Structure formats: structure tokens, C-alpha cells
Amino acid sequence: MAKQDMDMIVDETFDGDGSEPRVYELGFHLDPELPTEEVKRKYNEVREFIAGKGTVVAEGEPQKIQLAYTISRQETSGRRDFDSAYFAWVVYEVVASDHAEILTMASANKRIIRFIDLLTTKDSARHSAEMREISMKTQERMEDPEEVAGAELDAALENVVV
């Protein structure tokens, strides 16, 4: 079943004429070969487009991640494989017609490798944003990996029998 067919099935499960705003989360991967400044600019373009159509509830700025599996995409210059990407997300509230425009924009953006758009709630979005902040603070407090490796190597060398 095509993605648009799935969207229509999901939209049909709700009562109303589509004029009532709903909360969605757009998660997307940006091209890992983009320079850092360009990644921020592309993310801000997506965010500003969404903000122009509705209300941004929560967001997660791009972070470079390793992908769980390789994503292959056919482009005009040939096939490209992606093992990493910049991941970002935006939770927003819009009416159905503006939601369709946001999906069209995400599909047309050549720097977005892959995206997912989910129906969610404001509470879930705020919780995700809080968890991200906690995660970022925890990562800042972690010890330097080189120091940990050095300490482990020293401990292992003490136990070596000559």
C-alpha cells in the first residue's frame, strides 16, 4: 500500500472535516555529507516551513548518528548508500490541509534522505523533549573515553604475569 493510501486510512479514522488541528511528529534524516552550517540551515528551513503552517510544539535539532542499516537511494548521479545521517525531529500542530503540504515539502526536499510523520500528542512531545535534555546532560557528565580506556589498560597491565 502506498504511503499516501496509509495517510488516508489514518485520517479517515478521525471524526470531523479536517479543520480541527492535530499534533504530528516529523522525524527526518539529513544528508551526512552536508557541512555543519548547511545542516543547520536545512533544518531551519524545514522548521520555519512547519511554523508557517502551524504551531511548533517541541523539536530536536540535528545530531549525526550511525544508522542501524544502510539506506540506499537512487539519484540522478547514481545510487548512493548512507550509513550515517543527521537526525532531527519537529512536533507540530496543524490542520489536515497544512499537514498534507508539510508532507509534500518533506518528500520534495532532496537533502532529506528519509522521513517519518506520526500522529502524536502534546504530552508525548513534551516528554520526548524532556528526555532529550536529560540525555544531553548525562552525556556531558560522562568521563572522557580516552581516560577510561587508559585506566582500563593500566589495570590490565598490573595483572599481567611476566
Z-matrix of the N, CA and C atoms (Angstrom, degrees):
N
C 1 1.457
C 2 1.520 1 108.62
N 3 1.298 2 117.55 1 135.23
C 4 1.460 3 122.87 2 -178.98
C 5 1.511 4 110.63 3 -69.08
N 6 1.337 5 115.29 4 154.81
C 7 1.467 6 120.61 5 -178.83
C 8 1.522 7 111.41 6 -58.45
N 9 1.314 8 117.23 7 -41.67
C 10 1.459 9 119.35 8 -179.53
C 11 1.521 10 110.66 9 -63.69
N 12 1.345 11 117.89 10 -35.98
C 13 1.453 12 120.94 11 176.48
C 14 1.521 13 110.55 12 -62.99
N 15 1.338 14 116.34 13 -40.17
C 16 1.464 15 120.25 14 178.51
C 17 1.524 16 110.43 15 -64.49
N 18 1.330 17 117.05 16 -41.51
C 19 1.462 18 120.36 17 178.26
C 20 1.519 19 110.79 18 -60.36
N 21 1.323 20 116.15 19 -39.90
C 22 1.451 21 119.51 20 -178.69
C 23 1.522 22 110.73 21 -68.12
N 24 1.336 23 117.60 22 -36.90
C 25 1.458 24 120.76 23 177.90
C 26 1.520 25 109.77 24 -63.74
N 27 1.332 26 116.52 25 -46.20
C 28 1.457 27 120.46 26 179.37
C 29 1.521 28 110.19 27 -61.48
N 30 1.338 29 117.68 28 -45.72
C 31 1.456 30 121.00 29 -177.98
C 32 1.527 31 111.76 30 -65.09
N 33 1.334 32 117.66 31 -32.11
C 34 1.451 33 120.58 32 -179.32
C 35 1.520 34 112.71 33 -70.28
N 36 1.336 35 118.32 34 -18.86
C 37 1.453 36 120.45 35 -178.18
C 38 1.518 37 112.18 36 -77.37
N 39 1.315 38 118.72 37 -8.35
C 40 1.446 39 122.76 38 -179.99
C 41 1.513 40 110.36 39 -101.89
N 42 1.326 41 115.03 40 142.72
C 43 1.459 42 120.17 41 176.51
C 44 1.515 43 109.24 42 -77.79
N 45 1.298 44 116.34 43 157.52
C 46 1.454 45 120.12 44 175.89
C 47 1.517 46 111.85 45 109.24
N 48 1.309 47 113.80 46 177.96
C 49 1.461 48 120.20 47 -176.07
C 50 1.526 49 113.00 48 -102.44
N 51 1.323 50 118.04 49 7.69
C 52 1.458 51 121.02 50 179.50
C 53 1.508 52 113.56 51 89.54
N 54 1.336 53 116.66 52 2.82
C 55 1.462 54 118.95 53 179.99
C 56 1.527 55 111.81 54 -87.72
N 57 1.322 56 116.96 55 -10.20
C 58 1.464 57 121.58 56 177.99
C 59 1.529 58 109.12 57 -84.42
N 60 1.328 59 118.46 58 128.51
C 61 1.471 60 119.74 59 -179.66
C 62 1.525 61 112.06 60 -66.37
N 63 1.323 62 114.61 61 145.03
C 64 1.467 63 122.03 62 175.63
C 65 1.519 64 108.42 63 -126.85
N 66 1.327 65 115.60 64 161.65
C 67 1.459 66 121.02 65 -178.30
C 68 1.531 67 108.49 66 -103.23
N 69 1.337 68 116.01 67 128.89
C 70 1.455 69 123.10 68 -179.89
C 71 1.530 70 109.61 69 -126.73
N 72 1.313 71 114.64 70 157.62
C 73 1.466 72 120.40 71 173.30
C 74 1.520 73 108.20 72 -123.72
N 75 1.325 74 115.34 73 123.54
C 76 1.455 75 121.83 74 176.10
C 77 1.526 76 107.32 75 -104.43
N 78 1.326 77 116.59 76 113.96
C 79 1.456 78 122.11 77 173.94
C 80 1.515 79 107.79 78 -106.99
N 81 1.331 80 117.04 79 135.76
C 82 1.465 81 117.99 80 -176.14
C 83 1.522 82 111.64 81 -148.37
N 84 1.355 83 114.02 82 151.90
C 85 1.454 84 122.91 83 175.85
C 86 1.519 85 108.46 84 -105.22
N 87 1.323 86 115.71 85 129.41
C 88 1.468 87 121.67 86 175.80
C 89 1.525 88 109.62 87 -101.21
N 90 1.303 89 116.40 88 153.53
C 91 1.462 90 124.90 89 -179.85
C 92 1.531 91 110.60 90 -52.39
N 93 1.349 92 118.59 91 123.55
C 94 1.460 93 121.44 92 -177.95
C 95 1.524 94 114.26 93 -71.39
N 96 1.321 95 117.92 94 -13.80
C 97 1.459 96 120.90 95 -178.91
C 98 1.525 97 112.89 96 -86.69
N 99 1.328 98 116.82 97 -2.50
C 100 1.463 99 119.95 98 177.99
C 101 1.526 100 110.27 99 -71.04
N 102 1.325 101 117.96 100 142.50
C 103 1.464 102 119.80 101 173.11
C 104 1.537 103 109.34 102 -65.70
N 105 1.311 104 116.64 103 155.85
C 106 1.465 105 122.10 104 -176.04
C 107 1.522 106 112.61 105 -54.05
N 108 1.326 107 117.02 106 -42.86
C 109 1.466 108 120.18 107 -179.53
C 110 1.526 109 110.91 108 -63.63
N 111 1.331 110 116.37 109 -38.75
C 112 1.458 111 121.48 110 -179.87
C 113 1.536 112 111.05 111 -68.77
N 114 1.330 113 116.71 112 -36.29
C 115 1.464 114 120.82 113 177.53
C 116 1.523 115 109.42 114 -60.71
N 117 1.332 116 116.38 115 -48.21
C 118 1.470 117 120.76 116 178.81
C 119 1.524 118 110.78 117 -61.17
N 120 1.321 119 116.41 118 -40.91
C 121 1.461 120 120.11 119 -179.06
C 122 1.531 121 110.82 120 -65.41
N 123 1.321 122 117.53 121 -44.66
C 124 1.470 123 121.54 122 179.50
C 125 1.530 124 110.88 123 -64.61
N 126 1.321 125 116.19 124 -40.56
C 127 1.469 126 120.15 125 177.04
C 128 1.529 127 110.32 126 -62.11
N 129 1.336 128 116.16 127 -45.53
C 130 1.466 129 119.91 128 179.95
C 131 1.530 130 111.74 129 -64.44
N 132 1.330 131 117.43 130 -34.09
C 133 1.469 132 120.05 131 176.18
C 134 1.523 133 110.78 132 -61.75
N 135 1.335 134 116.41 133 -45.26
C 136 1.466 135 120.80 134 178.87
C 137 1.523 136 109.83 135 -63.83
N 138 1.327 137 116.38 136 -46.80
C 139 1.462 138 121.04 137 -178.44
C 140 1.530 139 111.27 138 -61.73
N 141 1.323 140 117.13 139 -44.42
C 142 1.464 141 120.97 140 -179.52
C 143 1.525 142 111.53 141 -66.36
N 144 1.322 143 117.29 142 -36.94
C 145 1.463 144 120.07 143 176.60
C 146 1.526 145 109.73 144 -61.54
N 147 1.344 146 115.94 145 -46.20
C 148 1.462 147 120.67 146 179.09
C 149 1.524 148 110.60 147 -63.03
N 150 1.336 149 116.97 148 -44.27
C 151 1.467 150 121.25 149 -179.85
C 152 1.530 151 111.07 150 -62.51
N 153 1.318 152 117.37 151 -30.21
C 154 1.454 153 121.27 152 177.63
C 155 1.522 154 113.00 153 -72.36
N 156 1.314 155 116.37 154 -22.37
C 157 1.466 156 121.34 155 -179.27
C 158 1.527 157 112.89 156 -97.08
N 159 1.332 158 116.70 157 -25.77
C 160 1.464 159 120.19 158 -175.97
C 161 1.512 160 111.00 159 -159.01
N 162 1.321 161 115.86 160 -148.29
C 163 1.457 162 122.43 161 -177.63
C 164 1.523 163 109.81 162 -116.58
N 165 1.321 164 117.41 163 127.50
C 166 1.461 165 121.59 164 175.33
C 167 1.526 166 107.57 165 -79.11
N 168 1.335 167 116.44 166 126.27
C 169 1.458 168 122.69 167 -177.83
C 170 1.523 169 110.83 168 -96.19
N 171 1.331 170 116.56 169 -44.24
C 172 1.466 171 122.49 170 179.82
C 173 1.521 172 107.45 171 -157.14
N 174 1.340 173 115.58 172 164.15
C 175 1.467 174 119.18 173 -178.39
C 176 1.512 175 111.29 174 -158.01
N 177 1.313 176 114.43 175 157.73
C 178 1.451 177 121.86 176 174.57
C 179 1.514 178 107.55 177 -131.07
N 180 1.310 179 116.41 178 117.53
C 181 1.468 180 120.55 179 -177.69
C 182 1.523 181 110.72 180 -69.02
N 183 1.330 182 117.07 181 159.66
C 184 1.470 183 121.16 182 -174.93
C 185 1.525 184 113.13 183 -61.05
N 186 1.322 185 113.90 184 137.07
C 187 1.461 186 122.54 185 173.61
C 188 1.520 187 107.29 186 -134.53
N 189 1.322 188 116.12 187 136.54
C 190 1.469 189 119.48 188 179.42
C 191 1.522 190 108.61 189 -75.80
N 192 1.327 191 115.46 190 129.74
C 193 1.462 192 121.35 191 -179.16
C 194 1.525 193 110.16 192 -133.44
N 195 1.322 194 116.30 193 157.44
C 196 1.456 195 122.14 194 169.74
C 197 1.516 196 106.75 195 -83.49
N 198 1.308 197 117.18 196 135.11
C 199 1.457 198 121.03 197 178.53
C 200 1.519 199 110.16 198 -81.63
N 201 1.318 200 116.23 199 150.31
C 202 1.461 201 121.14 200 179.65
C 203 1.524 202 111.28 201 -68.30
N 204 1.321 203 116.53 202 -26.50
C 205 1.450 204 121.70 203 177.84
C 206 1.526 205 108.43 204 -149.59
N 207 1.310 206 116.08 205 161.28
C 208 1.460 207 121.31 206 -178.92
C 209 1.523 208 109.97 207 -74.41
N 210 1.318 209 115.40 208 132.32
C 211 1.459 210 121.52 209 174.69
C 212 1.526 211 107.06 210 -101.90
N 213 1.320 212 116.70 211 124.33
C 214 1.466 213 121.86 212 178.01
C 215 1.517 214 108.33 213 -106.99
N 216 1.324 215 115.01 214 137.70
C 217 1.459 216 119.64 215 -179.93
C 218 1.519 217 109.16 216 -139.33
N 219 1.314 218 116.04 217 134.72
C 220 1.451 219 121.61 218 177.37
C 221 1.522 220 108.71 219 -86.07
N 222 1.316 221 115.87 220 123.98
C 223 1.458 222 121.52 221 178.28
C 224 1.523 223 108.26 222 -121.42
N 225 1.318 224 116.79 223 173.96
C 226 1.469 225 120.41 224 -178.66
C 227 1.527 226 111.49 225 -61.93
N 228 1.332 227 116.58 226 -31.62
C 229 1.464 228 120.34 227 -179.23
C 230 1.528 229 112.32 228 -85.23
N 231 1.316 230 117.91 229 -3.28
C 232 1.456 231 121.82 230 -178.85
C 233 1.518 232 110.80 231 127.69
N 234 1.310 233 115.21 232 -173.05
C 235 1.456 234 120.84 233 -178.31
C 236 1.527 235 110.34 234 -79.71
N 237 1.339 236 116.06 235 138.45
C 238 1.465 237 121.74 236 175.59
C 239 1.511 238 109.36 237 -122.53
N 240 1.325 239 115.44 238 138.21
C 241 1.460 240 121.98 239 176.96
C 242 1.513 241 108.88 240 -110.85
N 243 1.317 242 116.06 241 137.46
C 244 1.458 243 121.90 242 -179.37
C 245 1.525 244 109.47 243 -121.36
N 246 1.336 245 116.61 244 123.28
C 247 1.460 246 122.59 245 175.42
C 248 1.525 247 111.29 246 -105.67
N 249 1.329 248 116.85 247 -12.23
C 250 1.456 249 122.35 248 177.34
C 251 1.523 250 107.67 249 -142.64
N 252 1.322 251 115.54 250 166.36
C 253 1.461 252 120.40 251 179.04
C 254 1.520 253 108.34 252 -165.81
N 255 1.313 254 115.55 253 166.23
C 256 1.454 255 121.48 254 171.14
C 257 1.527 256 106.59 255 -91.78
N 258 1.329 257 116.69 256 120.98
C 259 1.470 258 120.23 257 -179.96
C 260 1.520 259 109.42 258 -102.42
N 261 1.324 260 116.28 259 134.75
C 262 1.466 261 122.87 260 176.91
C 263 1.523 262 108.17 261 -143.26
N 264 1.321 263 115.73 262 162.16
C 265 1.460 264 119.79 263 177.66
C 266 1.521 265 110.32 264 -149.22
N 267 1.320 266 114.96 265 152.39
C 268 1.461 267 122.08 266 178.45
C 269 1.529 268 107.30 267 -139.33
N 270 1.315 269 117.05 268 127.26
C 271 1.459 270 122.21 269 173.71
C 272 1.519 271 106.40 270 -101.56
N 273 1.325 272 115.91 271 131.75
C 274 1.454 273 120.28 272 -173.74
C 275 1.526 274 110.89 273 -144.70
N 276 1.314 275 114.87 274 159.50
C 277 1.456 276 121.72 275 178.36
C 278 1.525 277 108.39 276 -118.55
N 279 1.350 278 117.03 277 122.61
C 280 1.466 279 122.23 278 -179.13
C 281 1.526 280 110.09 279 -148.60
N 282 1.317 281 114.58 280 167.15
C 283 1.467 282 120.85 281 172.02
C 284 1.525 283 108.23 282 -84.21
N 285 1.326 284 117.05 283 165.24
C 286 1.471 285 122.37 284 -173.13
C 287 1.525 286 113.73 285 -58.26
N 288 1.332 287 117.89 286 -41.23
C 289 1.469 288 119.37 287 -177.67
C 290 1.533 289 111.49 288 -65.37
N 291 1.334 290 117.17 289 -39.23
C 292 1.465 291 120.03 290 177.56
C 293 1.521 292 111.19 291 -71.77
N 294 1.322 293 116.63 292 -30.97
C 295 1.468 294 120.36 293 177.16
C 296 1.532 295 109.89 294 -62.10
N 297 1.320 296 116.76 295 -41.53
C 298 1.463 297 120.91 296 178.53
C 299 1.527 298 110.89 297 -61.75
N 300 1.329 299 117.95 298 -38.82
C 301 1.468 300 121.49 299 178.62
C 302 1.530 301 110.96 300 -66.52
N 303 1.322 302 117.33 301 -36.98
C 304 1.475 303 121.15 302 178.70
C 305 1.526 304 109.88 303 -65.40
N 306 1.331 305 117.27 304 -42.13
C 307 1.463 306 120.31 305 177.82
C 308 1.524 307 111.60 306 -64.85
N 309 1.309 308 116.93 307 -38.02
C 310 1.468 309 121.18 308 177.25
C 311 1.524 310 110.41 309 -63.83
N 312 1.330 311 116.84 310 -43.37
C 313 1.469 312 121.11 311 178.31
C 314 1.529 313 110.57 312 -61.27
N 315 1.336 314 117.46 313 -45.27
C 316 1.462 315 120.87 314 -179.09
C 317 1.529 316 110.87 315 -63.75
N 318 1.311 317 116.97 316 -39.08
C 319 1.476 318 121.03 317 178.97
C 320 1.521 319 111.77 318 -66.47
N 321 1.326 320 116.54 319 -35.75
C 322 1.466 321 121.07 320 -176.21
C 323 1.531 322 113.08 321 -81.92
N 324 1.316 323 118.43 322 -18.64
C 325 1.462 324 122.21 323 -177.22
C 326 1.529 325 109.40 324 -73.15
N 327 1.315 326 117.12 325 112.83
C 328 1.464 327 122.15 326 -176.30
C 329 1.524 328 113.19 327 -71.44
N 330 1.317 329 118.56 328 -16.90
C 331 1.469 330 121.58 329 179.35
C 332 1.526 331 112.39 330 -86.51
N 333 1.337 332 116.67 331 -12.90
C 334 1.464 333 120.57 332 174.46
C 335 1.526 334 107.15 333 -86.98
N 336 1.330 335 115.34 334 117.36
C 337 1.469 336 120.86 335 -177.99
C 338 1.524 337 109.85 336 -74.88
N 339 1.320 338 115.79 337 -45.46
C 340 1.460 339 121.86 338 -178.11
C 341 1.510 340 107.78 339 -155.67
N 342 1.329 341 116.60 340 149.40
C 343 1.462 342 119.96 341 176.16
C 344 1.513 343 110.56 342 -144.80
N 345 1.312 344 114.41 343 161.14
C 346 1.457 345 122.00 344 174.97
C 347 1.520 346 106.67 345 -136.95
N 348 1.314 347 115.67 346 140.76
C 349 1.458 348 121.23 347 179.91
C 350 1.522 349 107.54 348 -127.36
N 351 1.331 350 115.82 349 121.22
C 352 1.455 351 121.66 350 -174.52
C 353 1.516 352 111.80 351 -121.69
N 354 1.305 353 115.55 352 149.54
C 355 1.447 354 121.27 353 171.34
C 356 1.524 355 107.00 354 -81.58
N 357 1.322 356 118.59 355 131.85
C 358 1.461 357 121.88 356 -176.22
C 359 1.525 358 109.50 357 -143.47
N 360 1.320 359 116.37 358 -164.99
C 361 1.468 360 121.89 359 177.10
C 362 1.517 361 108.85 360 -128.36
N 363 1.316 362 116.76 361 161.47
C 364 1.460 363 121.03 362 178.72
C 365 1.525 364 110.50 363 -64.63
N 366 1.334 365 117.46 364 -38.05
C 367 1.465 366 120.65 365 -179.97
C 368 1.521 367 111.54 366 -63.24
N 369 1.332 368 117.06 367 -43.61
C 370 1.468 369 120.55 368 177.86
C 371 1.519 370 110.98 369 -62.82
N 372 1.314 371 116.31 370 -40.01
C 373 1.463 372 120.88 371 -179.67
C 374 1.518 373 110.92 372 -65.02
N 375 1.304 374 116.48 373 -44.56
C 376 1.476 375 119.59 374 179.22
C 377 1.523 376 110.81 375 -64.90
N 378 1.332 377 116.44 376 -38.22
C 379 1.464 378 119.95 377 178.11
C 380 1.534 379 110.40 378 -63.48
N 381 1.329 380 117.00 379 -42.07
C 382 1.476 381 120.92 380 177.69
C 383 1.524 382 110.96 381 -60.83
N 384 1.317 383 116.35 382 -41.87
C 385 1.466 384 120.31 383 179.59
C 386 1.525 385 110.36 384 -65.04
N 387 1.330 386 117.60 385 -41.01
C 388 1.464 387 120.90 386 178.07
C 389 1.524 388 110.92 387 -64.49
N 390 1.321 389 117.19 388 -42.77
C 391 1.466 390 120.94 389 179.44
C 392 1.524 391 110.92 390 -63.94
N 393 1.307 392 116.80 391 -36.57
C 394 1.470 393 120.15 392 178.04
C 395 1.525 394 110.06 393 -64.49
N 396 1.338 395 117.30 394 -43.10
C 397 1.462 396 120.58 395 178.62
C 398 1.523 397 111.04 396 -61.70
N 399 1.320 398 116.70 397 -42.87
C 400 1.463 399 120.86 398 178.47
C 401 1.519 400 109.98 399 -62.62
N 402 1.327 401 116.72 400 -43.18
C 403 1.461 402 121.41 401 179.39
C 404 1.523 403 111.11 402 -61.33
N 405 1.330 404 116.72 403 -42.61
C 406 1.464 405 120.79 404 -179.97
C 407 1.524 406 110.66 405 -64.38
N 408 1.312 407 118.06 406 -41.33
C 409 1.461 408 121.38 407 178.89
C 410 1.518 409 110.66 408 -65.82
N 411 1.324 410 117.23 409 -38.73
C 412 1.464 411 121.33 410 179.32
C 413 1.518 412 110.40 411 -65.02
N 414 1.324 413 117.50 412 -41.18
C 415 1.460 414 121.19 413 179.67
C 416 1.521 415 110.90 414 -64.70
N 417 1.332 416 117.57 415 -34.87
C 418 1.459 417 120.69 416 179.48
C 419 1.518 418 111.32 417 -66.00
N 420 1.342 419 116.35 418 -33.52
C 421 1.460 420 120.46 419 -176.86
C 422 1.517 421 113.40 420 -83.96
N 423 1.335 422 117.42 421 -11.03
C 424 1.460 423 119.86 422 -179.68
C 425 1.522 424 109.87 423 -63.71
N 426 1.336 425 114.73 424 149.16
C 427 1.463 426 119.64 425 179.26
C 428 1.524 427 110.34 426 -69.40
N 429 1.318 428 115.45 427 159.44
C 430 1.454 429 121.77 428 176.76
C 431 1.531 430 108.29 429 -64.94
N 432 1.330 431 119.29 430 124.67
C 433 1.462 432 121.79 431 -177.13
C 434 1.527 433 113.12 432 -59.00
N 435 1.341 434 117.73 433 -33.26
C 436 1.469 435 119.77 434 179.43
C 437 1.522 436 110.69 435 -67.75
N 438 1.338 437 117.22 436 -38.10
C 439 1.465 438 120.31 437 177.79
C 440 1.520 439 110.34 438 -65.01
N 441 1.324 440 117.22 439 -41.80
C 442 1.466 441 121.45 440 179.61
C 443 1.521 442 109.52 441 -63.74
N 444 1.328 443 117.82 442 -45.00
C 445 1.466 444 121.55 443 179.88
C 446 1.530 445 110.33 444 -62.78
N 447 1.335 446 116.92 445 -40.67
C 448 1.459 447 120.61 446 178.67
C 449 1.517 448 111.73 447 -64.09
N 450 1.315 449 117.52 448 -41.87
C 451 1.461 450 121.61 449 178.79
C 452 1.527 451 110.55 450 -65.63
N 453 1.329 452 117.76 451 -39.95
C 454 1.460 453 121.11 452 178.00
C 455 1.524 454 110.39 453 -65.63
N 456 1.330 455 117.64 454 -39.91
C 457 1.464 456 121.58 455 178.59
C 458 1.527 457 109.85 456 -64.90
N 459 1.325 458 118.30 457 -44.05
C 460 1.469 459 121.68 458 177.51
C 461 1.516 460 110.84 459 -59.35
N 462 1.322 461 118.21 460 -43.59
C 463 1.462 462 122.12 461 179.96
C 464 1.525 463 110.12 462 -64.56
N 465 1.313 464 118.04 463 -40.44
C 466 1.459 465 121.31 464 179.93
C 467 1.522 466 110.98 465 -67.29
N 468 1.340 467 117.46 466 -38.73
C 469 1.469 468 120.79 467 179.84
C 470 1.522 469 111.33 468 -67.64
N 471 1.314 470 118.06 469 -31.83
C 472 1.475 471 120.29 470 177.80
C 473 1.513 472 111.74 471 -65.24
N 474 1.336 473 116.34 472 -28.78
C 475 1.468 474 120.82 473 -177.16
C 476 1.527 475 112.75 474 -90.88
N 477 1.328 476 118.47 475 -0.63
C 478 1.458 477 121.35 476 -179.28
C 479 1.524 478 109.05 477 -76.86
N 480 1.336 479 114.74 478 134.47
C 481 1.457 480 120.50 479 177.37
C 482 1.517 481 107.91 480 -96.90
N 483 1.340 482 117.00 481 127.67
C 484 1.443 483 121.27 482 -178.12
C 485 1.516 484 109.91 483 -94.53
